[in-house]
Amino acid sequence: DAHSQGEVVACLEKGLVKEAEETDPRIQVSDQCKKAILRVAELSSDDFHLDRHLYFACRDDRERFCENTQAGEGRVYKCLFNHKFEESMSEKCRDALTTRQKLIAQDYKVSYSLAKSCKSDLKKYRCNVENLPRSREARLSYLLMCLESAVHRGRQVSSECQGEMLDYRRMLMEDFSLSPEIILSCRGEIEHHCSGLHRKGRTLHCLMKVVRGEKGNVGLNCQQALQTLIQETDPGADYRIDRALNEACESVIQTACKHIRSGDPMILSCLMEHLYTEKMVEDCEHRLLELQYFISRDWKLDTVLYRKCQGDASRLCHTHGWNETSELMPPGAVFSCLYRHAYRTEEQGRRLSRECRAEVQRILHQRAMDVKLDPALQDKCMIDLGKWCSEKTETGQELECLQDHLDDLVSDCRDIVGNLTELESEDIQIEALLMRACEPIIQTFCHEVADNQIDSGDLMECLIQNKHQKEMNEKCAIGVTHFQLVQMKDFRFSYKFKMACKEDVLKLCPNIKKKVDVVICLSTTVRNDTLQDAKEHRVSLKCRKQLRVEELEMTEDIRLEPELYEACKSDIKNYCQNVPYGNAQIIECLKEIKKQLSTRCHQKVFKLQETEMMDPELDYTLMRVCKQMIKRFCPEADSKNMLQCLKQNKNSEVMDPKCKQMITKRQITQNTDYRLNPVLRKACKADIPKFCQNILNRAKDDTELEGQVISCLKLKYADQRLSSDCEDQIRVIIQESALDYRLDPQLQMHCSEEISSLCAEEAAAQEQTGQVEECLKVNLLKIKTEMCKKEVLNMLKESKADIFVDPVLHTACALDIKHHCAAIPPGRGRQMSCLMEALEDKRVRLQPECKKRLNDRIEMWSYAAKVAPAEGFSDLAMQVMTSPSKNYILSVITVGICVLFLIGLMCGRITKRVTRELKDR
């Protein structure tokens, strides 16, 4: 048969390609025969008529698809190759075309157009050394790699040759069977996972998916073969090479990346930036991540990164040429080296060029969306990802999950996650999903720091400061809080804190790792140095400033104070379950129900309040609610005196009601225990142990004394036995609690029933001006409880010592004090005595209301004198002065003194006489 020779050649060609695809071929074609077969194929490459088997197999298909294509120069071959996967292509023709393509893969000269277009470039860049065996240099993969290397190095390769290369790279990506290594190494994986997906690059993408770990395990040889193929085809340089990706992402490219010209390598970058957004479609997302998995394992496959960083990589990371790989270098090692140098300071030495640094940051931002795009992370954390993050972890949030479980991770994984988190703290923009969620708040409040080339932790600090702005959305707030919580696990995760305090930590807090412990250690050192008036602070100034920022940030969320959070977890669940964590709302909730808390939580909350009262700037709620009032009334006040300043201006007409309410809350807290009032504690330092030692002996650390010490000091104030500084402070407390019964814990505790039954209306008043206290005084005879009666009697006793502590009486008699007692200084009962004398004096006319109130008080004091006998001389004197029978009592006392005087004189005479008789002897 005249045509049988064509069939014989076709048979030999199939045997040749089959041999390359088998590990242990049954029939081996001799080298001489191979050479002859490839030579015949090369001779028929110009005109498809010369390949008799293919001509007869594809005669009808040529008419169908390539009717207008002229024969010659391999044009018909190329046309048929382009339509190989069309539905109407006959199977016989498709097989013949595939055999032809496989021969081209073995020897590029079998493609007429490729050999002709690239002839001069191959010679120029020494890609076809004639005297070497054909097997290696003739392979299509070698030619592509050699010429791609020249292109990546910035060398000039003709546009015709580059066009041909693009076609054949696309051809290799489209049909896995053209790569013998894939067939050899991935046969099992293809049969098991990817059968029936032969067309349009779907098999390759299926294998990529398997390698990513989404459909089972894959052999190392198969993985290596895929990596090699990706390097040969280099789809990172032009996304169109990957037909499966191109088709899946066409709609996304048309909408999200239309501003970038077709075929530009930045299209892939643009697609990554739109990952997990509304514009992304699911199929595109999968194809993109499958390809990026391989690109991320070889830094050279990101064309822009390679172009901008090849000099830096050679200088700092000892890399080889584009098409040379080192078996010793693990996947992703070069990029890891680049990003370590990207974040070095000038003092730390060798840094990346600005262009390269920008590219490294771009890649980091994109790869942070998927842990599988970080080879080292996936390798070291595979077990932990399965253990902790397999369920309930949304796509792109695997790293967050690993950070949440940082202490539970295996050592190698913990180190990798720790290093990444440390890097994020310096440049939070690496967290692309967080940045996307926080875009509105960044544009409104943080655009200046976001535009900086070098972040250095400023952007995260800005986001934290603006976390509770009304523009803040839930996703951004959750992301920022998550990062704050992660930062607590290691002080290195707070970049600004680490840079400011690194030396101080090494010197003063060695071996301490957790940020909260480091903050406590440094804060304690600062406090001790301040209390001891040290000449020089052991903590440096820059560290003290940053330490202050960290302390203030920690007050915003109870979870940022792990010890307090752990101690109060069950109480939060029981009492504050529906309260949000932010804005210190949980802490405020716990403070309000302090008496119901478990012992351990109660103690921690008390300790927290003690710290806040010593340094009110750490009281997040107070500072937030009273922010504007602090600006108005206390702009120059030291942070330690902030609450004191607010208290002094509390009753100003322009005081914000919410702030006033908050100040009252803090005053109520302070009055429960003298230790929560630093000013009082300092002023009464000597008086408390002197007069109230029995209360201190019964007291326990970290639990309130329920105002017992303050009540004790009030009694001594009435007896006029306190030091002047302490007296001033107690006077203020008595005056404030006389206006608002809630500021007197003992009164509130012992008289709660009486207030509910006798003074409910007064207690319900929005503004407390002493109505409840006055009601209790008026109803003194109706009070049955001994402890409550005692508290009301104490109030009456205090009011004798100073009219200022009886607001109702003081208001009624304000004009009379001005007219009759202006020259008399307040305190020690002087003005009260003056009013009493005026009341007795018939010539003085007091205001009717003042006169009535004074008479009421005299009756109350009379009753008090019967019920509670005088406890001291001053108390007795005051009772006499306020008694209706004052003149009679004074007369009796005078007569008594005179009698005693006379007796004394007589006794004196007897003594003197005895002495004289003794002298006469």
URQUIFEN-V389801 format. One record per backbone hydrogen bond with DSSP energy under -0.5 kcal/mol. CO is the residue of the C=O (numbers start at 1). NH is the residue of the N-H. Records with the same first field share a line. If there is no record, write none. Layout:
BEGIN
CO=NH + NH
END
This chain:
BEGIN
1=4
3=6 + 7
4=8
5=9
6=10
7=11
8=12
9=13
10=14
11=15
12=16
13=17
14=18
15=19
16=20
17=21
18=21
19=22
30=34
31=35
32=36
33=37
34=38
35=39
36=40
37=41
38=42
39=43
40=44
42=45
43=46
46=74
47=50
48=51
50=52
51=55
52=56
53=57
54=58
56=59
58=62
59=63
60=64
61=65 + 66
62=66
66=69
68=70
72=75
74=78
75=79
76=80
77=81
78=82
79=83
80=83
81=84
83=86
86=89
90=94
91=95
92=96
93=97
94=98
95=99
96=100
97=101
98=102
99=103
100=104
101=105
102=106
103=107
105=140 + 141
107=110
108=111
110=112
111=115
112=116
113=117
114=118
116=119
118=122
119=123
120=124
121=125
122=127 + 128
123=126
128=130
129=132
133=136 + 137
134=138
136=139
138=108
139=143
140=144
141=145
142=146
143=147
144=148
145=149
146=150
147=151
148=152
149=153
150=155
151=154
155=157
158=162
159=163
160=164
161=165
162=166
163=167
164=168
165=169
166=170
167=171
168=172
169=173
170=174
171=175
174=201
175=178
176=179
178=180
179=182 + 183
180=184
181=185
182=186
183=187
186=190
187=191
188=192
189=193 + 194
190=194
194=197
197=203
198=201
199=202
201=205
202=206
203=207
204=208
205=209
206=210
207=211
208=212
209=214
210=213
219=223
220=224
221=225
222=226
223=227
224=228
225=229
226=230
227=231
228=232
229=233
230=234
234=237 + 238
238=241
239=242
241=243
242=246
243=247
244=248
245=249
247=250
249=253
250=254
251=255
252=256 + 257
253=257
257=260
261=264
264=267
265=268 + 269
266=270
267=271
268=272
269=273
270=274
271=274
272=275
274=277
277=280
281=285
282=286
283=287
284=288
285=289
286=290
287=291
288=292
289=293
290=294
291=294 + 295
292=296
294=297
295=298
297=332
298=301
299=302
301=303
302=306
303=307
304=308
305=309
306=310
309=313
310=314
311=315
312=316 + 317
313=317 + 319
314=318
321=324
325=327
326=329
328=330
330=333
332=336
333=337
334=338
335=339
336=340
337=341
338=342
339=343
341=344 + 352
346=349
353=357
354=358
355=359
356=360
357=361
358=362
359=363
360=364
361=365
362=366
363=367
364=368
365=432
366=369
367=370
370=373
371=374
373=375
374=378
375=379
376=380
377=381
378=382
381=385
382=386
383=387
384=388 + 389
385=389
392=394
394=397
397=401
398=402
399=403
400=404
401=405
403=406
405=408 + 409
406=409
410=414
411=415
412=416
413=417
414=418
415=419
416=420
417=421
418=422
419=423
420=424
421=425
422=426
423=426 + 427
426=456 + 457
427=430
428=431
430=432
431=435
432=436
433=437
434=438
436=439
438=442
439=443
440=444
441=445 + 446
442=446
446=450
447=451
449=452
453=455
455=458
457=461
458=462
459=463
460=464
461=465
462=466
464=467
466=469
469=472
473=477
474=478
475=479
476=480
477=481
478=482
479=483
480=484
481=485
482=486
483=487
484=488
486=489
487=490
488=515 + 516
490=493
491=494
493=495
494=498
495=499
496=500
497=501
498=502
501=505
502=506
503=507
504=508 + 509
505=509
509=512
511=513
513=491
514=518
515=519
516=520
517=521
518=522
519=523
520=524
521=525
522=526
523=527
524=528
525=529
526=530
527=531
528=532
529=534
530=533
540=544
541=545
542=546
543=547
544=548
545=549
546=550
547=551
548=552
549=553
550=554
551=555
552=555
553=556
554=557
556=584
557=560
558=561
561=565
562=566
563=567
564=568
565=569
566=569
568=572
569=573
570=574
571=575 + 576
572=576
576=579
581=586
582=585
584=588
585=589
586=590
587=591
588=592
589=593
591=594
593=596 + 597
594=597
598=602
599=603
600=604
601=605
602=606
603=607
604=608
605=609
606=610
607=611
608=612
609=613
610=614
611=615
615=618
616=619
618=620
619=623
620=624
621=625
622=626
624=627
626=630
627=631
628=632
629=633 + 634
630=634
634=637
638=641
639=642
641=645
642=646
643=647
644=648
645=649
647=650
649=652
652=655
656=660
657=661
658=662
659=663
660=664
661=665
662=666
663=667
664=668
665=669
666=670
667=671
668=672
669=672 + 673
670=673
672=705 + 707
673=676
674=677
677=681
678=682
679=683
680=684
682=685
684=688
685=689
686=690
687=691
688=692
692=695 + 696
693=697
694=698
695=699
700=703
705=708
707=711
708=712
709=713
710=714
711=715
712=716
713=717
714=718
715=719
716=721
717=720
723=727
724=728
725=729
726=730
727=731
728=732
729=733
730=734
731=735
732=736
733=737
734=738
735=739
736=739 + 740
739=770
740=743
741=744
743=745
744=748
745=749
746=750
747=751
749=752
751=755
752=756
753=757
754=758 + 759
755=759
759=763
760=764
762=765
766=768
767=769
770=774
771=775
772=776
773=777
774=778
775=779
777=780
779=782 + 783
780=783
785=789
786=790
787=791
788=792
789=793
790=794
791=795
792=796
793=797
794=798
795=799
796=800
797=801
798=802
801=829
802=805
803=806
806=810
807=811
808=812
809=813
811=814
813=817
814=818
815=819
816=820 + 821
817=821
821=824
823=825
827=830
829=833
830=834
831=835
832=836
833=837
834=838
835=839
836=840
837=841
840=842
841=844
844=846
847=851
848=852
849=853
850=854
851=855
852=856
853=857
854=858
855=859
856=860
857=861
858=862
859=863
860=864
861=865
862=866
863=867
864=868
867=869
872=876
873=877
874=878
875=879
876=880
877=881
878=882
880=883
883=886
885=889
886=890
887=891
888=892
889=893
890=894
891=895
892=896
893=897
894=898
895=899
896=900
897=901
898=902
899=903
900=904
901=905
902=906
903=907
904=908
905=909
906=910
907=911
908=912
909=913
910=914
911=915
912=916
913=917
914=918
915=919
916=920
917=921
END
